[in-house]
Structures are given as structure tokens and as C-alpha cells.
Amino acid sequence: MSNSALPEHPAATNPAPPLLQAFSGRRPDRLPVWFMRQAGRSLPEYRALREGVGMLEACLRPDLAAEITLQPVRRHGVDAAIFFSDIVVPLRLAGVEVEIVPGVGPVVGTPVRSSADVDRLVAHEPGDHGPVAEGVRLTTQELGSTPLIGFAGAPFTLAAYLVEGRPSRDHLAARGLMHADPETWRRLMEWVADLTGTFLRSQVLAGARAAQLFDSWAGSLSEEDYTAHAAPFSARALGHVRELGVPVVHFGTGTSELLVPMRDAGADVVGVDHRLPLDEASRRLGGRTPVQGNIDPALLTAPWPVLEEHVRRVVERGTHAPAHVLNLGHGVPPTTDPGVLTRIVELAHQL
């Protein structure tokens, strides 16, 4: 699609809210804050809405996905909404047998372990993104000036689920395939990159004003393996939204040694998990990249004075970067008291 055929995007016409200013490298008057997994199990209104409804069904019902996305914005006053979805939704839309098993996570019906398995997999078409796009449209109609962030899983993490068949601690099967059969790995990753990239693109075209690529399992890779066997495919996925002119965040867990190649894969902002202080993260990034993060989720259960001191320290360290969006170093744990998140938002806006 040529640039002339693209719809005029809200980010290009409205005054930029604090989040988008920070994502572009400017420091807004108010420190922007949102939380990964802010929509979900920590909210009683979410649990009531989800009763009797499966996770993937909730993601693919536009009215339900929109309402779940909006709940934390209403409750906490955060500076962004993150579209309620799951990284395996594009797999489901493509007809891949995948379920989210409570207490386990994504489980793939037939793991992909051979060249023949990849042949069968890549025959799947992306499927209909209509329900996702409609969910985004319903959400943005209610958000007003608060930006919506589109959501997708990075190719390595999706490929790891496909090869392992379920969550894994070390991803030995995926890493083994990567080296034992590089050509099969390349074909798998190209297919996954295009699948997740078009999924992200559909959200931006429907009204998301920023995009975030999650690489949950990239931390299992060495820098050499990530650079050679994962980063090019993250770049390919992000290429699907690059021409749309929205800022892109790249986030992974356990990726302190991968921040530069993650940035260089096509990100405007790098998300940093709780393992690395933001001043050191900014130093590694050359002091020229906005950062997002990185409150330790474990401290959400600490006494408020302990948590407040930690948040203030995170914010102070974030001043070493060109701009900073306050977030967690990973997602909101399901046992979190929602009132604590609201209190963090109030503190951030005072700071």
C-alpha cells in the first residue's frame, strides 16, 4: 500500500498527548504512565465480565475486547490503553490449533518440529482480522484523546510456542531447530513475522496510535543468536507498520544484553524489564532512545512507603534518557490490589 492510500491518522492531526510526546523523544509536562497487563485479572470488573467466556473468545468479541481495554483507563487514569488481546490470536485467526489453558498458558495442538511441519504451517493464510479491527474502532471511539497502543507478539516468542508446543523455561527445542535446520527456521520465522506484523498493522489502521511488540522469550537467546536468528524477523514484523507513522515500542523480558539490537530492529522506544536500572539501559542505548519501564512488579505488594521510594528511584533514573514512560518491568500480577496501581498513577502525575 502506498503512503498516498493511507487514511489520515489521528496522531498526525491532534495535539500530541503526553505518551506520544515521550515516545517521540520529548519530555511532556506530565510523566506518562501505563501498565502492561493493566487490563485483566487484577480488576474485579474484568473477572465479572469474563465469567464463562474463554480468553481467546473474549479477544475476538469486539464489544468485550473494547470494554476490557477501557476498564483500567477509567479506573486508574493511565495515559494510554493497551488493546486487550493475546499474542497467539493471529495464530488462531490463521486456523492454527491453539488454546490458552488456565494455569499453563498457550498450548499448540501440533508442535512444529520439522521441515514438513513448517510446510503445513506456512500454508495457513492470515485469516480475518475484522473482529480485531472492530474492537479497536469501538475502543478509540470511547478513548477521546487517550491513545490506544496496538499489541503483537514478536516472531521469536511466537515461534517458540509453535515449536515447544507450550510455555518453556529454556526453549531448547526452538533453539535447537534454529541451529540444526537454519533454512526451516528461516521459513518458520518469515511466516510468523508476516502473520504478527499484519495483525499489528490491522490495529494501527483501525485507530491505534502506537504499537508495541512483545518478545517474552527473547531473553533465552545469546546476543549473537538474537542478532542472527531473531532480530531480522522482528524487523520484518515491524516493517508492516513502519510506513504508518506511529511510534513503536519493543519490549522483552530478560533482554538487558539485547537492548541495542532490539532498538535497531526498528523501535523508537525500548521497554526495559526490572532487571536493569533505566540509567544503565539508557547508557547502553547511547543516550538517544526513549525508554519505558521499569517498576519491579514484585514490589506492588510491598508497603506503600517502600513502593513509593522504588517508583521515585525509577523515575529519577529515567531522567537519564531523552524521554521516559513509566511502566512495570513486566505485566501486572493477577493478585495486585488495583488501588496500588491508581496510587502509582497519581504519584507519577505529581512527579
C-alpha positions in Angstrom: 0.0 0.0 0.0 1.4 3.4 -0.9 1.6 6.3 1.5 -1.0 8.2 -0.6 -3.5 5.4 0.0 -3.2 5.5 3.8 -6.0 7.1 5.9 -5.2 10.2 7.8 -4.1 9.0 11.2 -5.3 10.8 14.4 -1.7 11.0 15.6 -1.0 13.3 12.8 -3.9 15.7 13.4 -4.5 16.0 17.1 -2.2 17.7 19.7 0.0 15.0 20.9 -0.9 13.7 24.4 1.9 13.1 26.9 2.5 9.5 26.0 3.1 10.3 22.3 5.3 13.2 23.2 7.5 10.9 25.3 7.5 8.2 22.6 8.8 10.8 20.1 11.7 11.7 22.5 10.2 14.9 24.0 9.6 15.4 27.7 6.0 16.3 28.3 4.7 18.4 31.2 3.3 15.3 32.9 5.2 12.0 33.2 3.1 9.5 31.2 2.3 6.1 32.8 0.6 2.9 31.8 1.0 -0.7 32.8 1.5 -3.8 30.8 -1.4 -6.2 31.5 -3.3 -3.3 33.1 -6.5 -4.8 31.6 -7.2 -8.1 33.1 -7.2 -10.4 36.1 -6.3 -7.7 38.7 -9.6 -6.0 38.1 -12.8 -7.3 39.7 -14.9 -5.7 36.8 -12.8 -7.8 34.4 -13.4 -11.0 36.2 -17.1 -10.3 36.3 -17.1 -9.6 32.5 -15.1 -12.7 31.7 -17.2 -15.1 33.7 -17.9 -18.1 31.5 -16.0 -16.6 28.5 -12.8 -18.2 27.2 -9.7 -16.0 26.8 -9.5 -16.2 23.0 -13.2 -15.8 22.7 -13.0 -12.6 24.7 -10.2 -11.3 22.5 -12.3 -11.9 19.4 -15.5 -10.4 20.6 -15.2 -6.7 19.6 -17.5 -5.4 22.3 -15.9 -7.4 25.0 -12.3 -6.6 23.9 -13.2 -2.9 23.8 -14.8 -2.8 27.2 -11.9 -4.7 28.8 -9.4 -2.4 27.2 -11.2 0.7 28.6 -11.7 -0.6 32.2 -8.2 0.3 33.5 -8.3 3.7 31.8 -11.5 4.6 33.7 -10.3 3.2 37.0 -6.6 4.3 37.1 -6.5 7.3 34.8 -3.5 5.9 32.9 -2.1 7.8 29.9 -2.7 5.0 27.4 -4.8 2.0 26.7 -3.3 -1.2 25.5 -5.6 -3.2 23.3 -6.8 -6.4 25.0 -5.6 -9.3 23.1 -3.1 -12.2 23.2 0.0 -12.9 21.2 -1.5 -16.2 19.9 -4.6 -14.5 18.5 -3.1 -14.2 15.0 -2.3 -18.0 15.1 -6.0 -18.7 16.0 -7.2 -16.4 13.2 -4.9 -18.3 10.7 -6.5 -21.6 11.7 -3.7 -22.9 13.9 -4.9 -25.2 16.7 -4.0 -23.2 19.8 -5.7 -22.8 23.2 -4.9 -20.8 26.3 -5.1 -23.3 29.1 -5.7 -21.7 32.6 -2.6 -22.1 34.8 -0.5 -23.2 31.8 -0.7 -20.6 29.0 -0.8 -21.1 25.2 -0.8 -24.7 24.2 -0.4 -25.7 20.5 -2.2 -28.8 19.3 0.6 -30.0 17.0 4.1 -28.6 17.7 6.2 -27.6 14.7 9.4 -29.7 14.8 10.4 -30.5 11.2 10.6 -29.1 7.6 7.3 -30.9 6.8 5.6 -29.4 9.8 6.7 -25.9 8.6 5.4 -26.7 5.1 2.0 -27.4 6.6 2.1 -24.4 8.8 3.0 -21.8 6.2 0.1 -22.9 4.0 -2.2 -21.2 6.5 -3.4 -17.7 5.4 -3.6 -14.9 7.9 -7.4 -15.1 8.3 -9.9 -12.3 9.0 -8.7 -9.5 11.2 -12.1 -7.9 11.1 -13.1 -8.6 14.7 -9.8 -7.2 16.0 -10.1 -4.0 13.8 -13.7 -3.6 15.0 -12.6 -3.9 18.6 -10.0 -1.2 18.1 -12.6 1.1 16.4 -15.0 0.6 19.3 -12.2 1.4 21.8 -10.9 4.5 20.1 -14.5 5.9 19.9 -14.6 5.9 23.7 -11.0 6.9 24.5 -11.0 10.5 23.3 -7.5 11.9 23.4 -6.1 9.0 25.3 -4.0 7.0 22.8 -4.5 3.3 22.2 -1.4 1.1 21.8 -1.6 -1.8 19.4 -0.3 -5.2 20.6 1.5 -8.1 19.0 4.0 -10.8 19.9 7.5 -10.8 18.4 8.3 -13.6 15.9 10.8 -15.4 18.2 8.3 -15.8 21.1 5.5 -17.0 18.7 7.9 -19.4 17.1 9.0 -20.7 20.5 5.4 -21.5 21.4 4.9 -23.2 18.0 8.0 -25.4 18.3 7.8 -26.1 22.1 4.0 -26.6 22.0 3.6 -24.8 25.3 5.4 -22.4 27.6 9.0 -23.5 28.3 11.7 -22.4 30.7 14.6 -22.7 28.3 13.2 -23.2 24.8 15.6 -25.9 24.0 13.5 -27.3 21.1 13.2 -23.9 19.4 16.9 -23.0 19.9 17.8 -26.5 18.7 15.8 -26.1 15.5 17.3 -22.7 14.9 20.8 -24.2 14.7 20.1 -27.7 13.4 18.0 -26.6 10.4 18.5 -22.9 9.7 16.5 -22.9 6.5 13.5 -24.4 8.1 13.9 -21.9 11.0 14.0 -19.1 8.4 10.8 -20.2 6.7 9.0 -20.5 10.0 10.2 -17.1 11.2 9.3 -15.3 8.0 5.8 -16.7 8.1 5.4 -15.8 11.8 6.8 -12.3 11.2 4.3 -11.6 8.4 1.4 -13.1 10.5 2.1 -11.0 13.6 3.1 -7.9 11.5 -0.2 -7.8 9.6 -2.0 -8.3 12.9 -0.3 -5.3 14.3 -0.9 -3.3 11.1 -4.7 -4.0 11.3 -4.8 -2.4 14.7 -3.0 0.7 13.6 -5.1 1.1 10.5 -8.2 0.8 12.8 -7.0 3.6 15.0 -4.2 2.6 17.4 -1.8 5.5 17.8 1.3 3.5 18.8 2.4 -0.1 18.6 4.3 -2.5 21.0 6.0 -5.7 20.0 6.4 -8.1 23.0 9.2 -10.6 22.9 8.6 -12.6 26.1 11.2 -15.3 25.5 14.0 -13.4 23.7 15.9 -13.4 26.9 16.7 -17.1 26.4 18.9 -16.2 23.5 22.5 -15.0 23.4 23.2 -11.7 21.8 24.8 -13.5 18.8 21.8 -15.8 18.3 19.3 -13.0 18.8 21.0 -10.8 16.3 21.4 -13.5 13.7 18.2 -15.6 14.2 15.5 -13.3 15.7 16.2 -9.6 15.2 15.8 -9.7 11.4 12.3 -11.2 11.8 11.3 -8.6 14.4 12.4 -6.0 11.9 10.3 -7.7 9.2 7.2 -7.7 11.5 7.7 -4.1 12.4 8.1 -3.3 8.7 4.4 -3.8 8.3 3.6 -0.7 10.4 6.7 1.4 9.7 5.1 3.4 6.9 2.0 4.2 9.0 3.9 6.7 11.1 3.1 5.6 14.6 5.8 5.1 17.3 6.9 1.6 18.0 8.0 0.1 21.4 10.0 -3.1 21.5 9.9 -4.9 24.9 11.3 -8.2 26.1 12.0 -9.9 29.4 15.5 -10.9 30.4 16.8 -8.8 27.5 19.3 -6.5 29.2 22.0 -7.6 26.8 19.8 -7.2 23.8 18.6 -3.6 24.1 20.6 -2.3 21.2 19.7 -4.9 18.6 16.1 -4.7 19.8 16.2 -1.0 19.1 17.9 -1.4 15.8 15.2 -3.9 14.7 13.0 -0.8 14.1 11.9 0.5 17.5 11.5 4.1 18.5 11.3 3.2 22.2 12.8 0.4 24.2 10.9 -1.3 27.0 13.2 -2.3 29.9 12.4 -5.0 32.4 13.0 -4.7 36.1 16.5 -6.3 36.0 18.4 -3.3 34.7 18.2 0.3 36.0 17.0 2.8 33.4 20.1 5.0 33.6 22.2 2.0 32.7 19.8 1.0 30.0 20.0 4.5 28.5 23.8 4.4 28.7 23.8 1.1 26.7 21.4 2.7 24.2 23.8 5.6 23.6 21.6 8.1 25.5 19.5 8.8 22.4 16.5 6.4 22.8 13.3 6.9 24.9 12.8 4.2 27.4 9.8 2.6 29.0 9.6 0.9 32.4 10.6 -0.5 34.8 8.9 -0.8 38.3 9.5 -4.2 39.7 6.1 -6.0 39.8 7.1 -7.8 43.0 7.1 -4.5 44.8 3.4 -3.9 44.1 2.7 -6.0 47.3 5.2 -4.0 49.4 4.2 -1.4 52.0 3.4 1.9 50.2 6.5 3.8 51.6 8.7 1.0 50.1 7.0 1.1 46.8 6.9 4.9 46.6 10.6 5.1 47.2 11.2 2.5 44.4 8.9 4.4 42.0 10.7 7.7 42.7 14.0 5.9 42.1 12.8 4.5 38.8 11.6 8.0 37.7 14.9 9.6 38.7 16.9 7.0 36.7 14.5 7.6 33.8 15.7 11.2 33.6 19.0 9.9 32.1 17.1 9.0 28.8 15.8 11.6 26.3 12.2 10.7 27.5 10.6 8.1 29.8 7.3 6.4 30.0 6.7 4.9 33.4 5.6 1.3 33.4 6.3 -2.0 35.1 9.3 -4.2 34.3 6.7 -6.8 33.2 2.9 -7.3 33.5 0.6 -6.6 36.4 0.3 -9.8 38.5 -3.2 -11.0 38.9 -3.1 -10.7 42.7 -2.3 -6.9 42.6 -4.6 -4.6 44.5 -6.0 -2.2 41.9 -5.8 0.7 44.3 -2.0 0.4 44.3 -1.9 1.0 40.5 -4.1 4.0 40.9 -1.9 5.4 43.6 1.2 4.9 41.3 -0.5 6.9 38.5 -1.3 9.7 40.9 2.3 9.8 42.2 3.7 9.8 38.6 1.5 12.7 37.6 2.6 14.6 40.6 6.3 13.9 39.8 
